[in-house]
Amino acid sequence: MKYSKILFIGDSITESGRFDDTMGIGNGYVHKVVEKLGLPLDNVLNRGLGGDQIVDLAKRWEQDVLAERPDLLSISIGVNDVWRQLDSPEMNQISHEQFKKTYVELLEKTLGELNPSIVLMEPTIIGEDPESEGNKRLKEYVQAVREAAEQFECSYVPLHGAFIKQLRGKVLTPLTTDGVHMNERGDELMAVEWVKATRHLF
């Protein structure tokens, strides 16, 4: 096994039942990636936490990432940074500039202390209409992740593009349970894209 510790961090899309799973992996895309690659469960950590925005990741980065010292780190964040603008406009909002600044700081801190392979995942979708307000706003956050991946030469999973392509196709089967959280088909799409984008790492 090339990697002794693979750590997935993110929001509820990553968390996906991990607290109810004795192995702590959950039943979402992380579980499907583990299955597809035949990864030993002892080598995989899921550190997804529902509701997290980029600033929440920053608060727990020391404990949940740096202290764990993964040699492969996968980051999925951004949906809540936009969704909160729509469902909780009274909250302090995270602009795409602040999002990118915080993201870059986390990557700099990680690469300053560790030397992991890093996988950056685009935020997925907000609503199953490609032209929804959430998906329009998400574009700047997707771009921020893409630019960070280029800057730090990270592996990159183009999830938003993959989801929008599916939504623009003629298949009417939903990808989510509520426009944000994945159903099995959505998790499968995430896992397939993750494996495709990281083939060179394994």
Secondary structure, 3 states (H helix, E strand, C coil): CCCCCEEEEECHHHHCCHHHCCCCCCCCHHHHHHHHHCCCHHHEEEEECCCCCHHHHHHHHHHHCHHHCCCEEEEECCHHHHHHHHHCCCCCCCCHHHHHHHHHHHHHHHHHHCCCEEEEECCCCCCCCCCCHHHHHHHHHHHHHHHHHHHHCCEEECHHHHHHHHHHCCCCCCCECCCCCECHHHHHHHHHHHHHHCHHHC
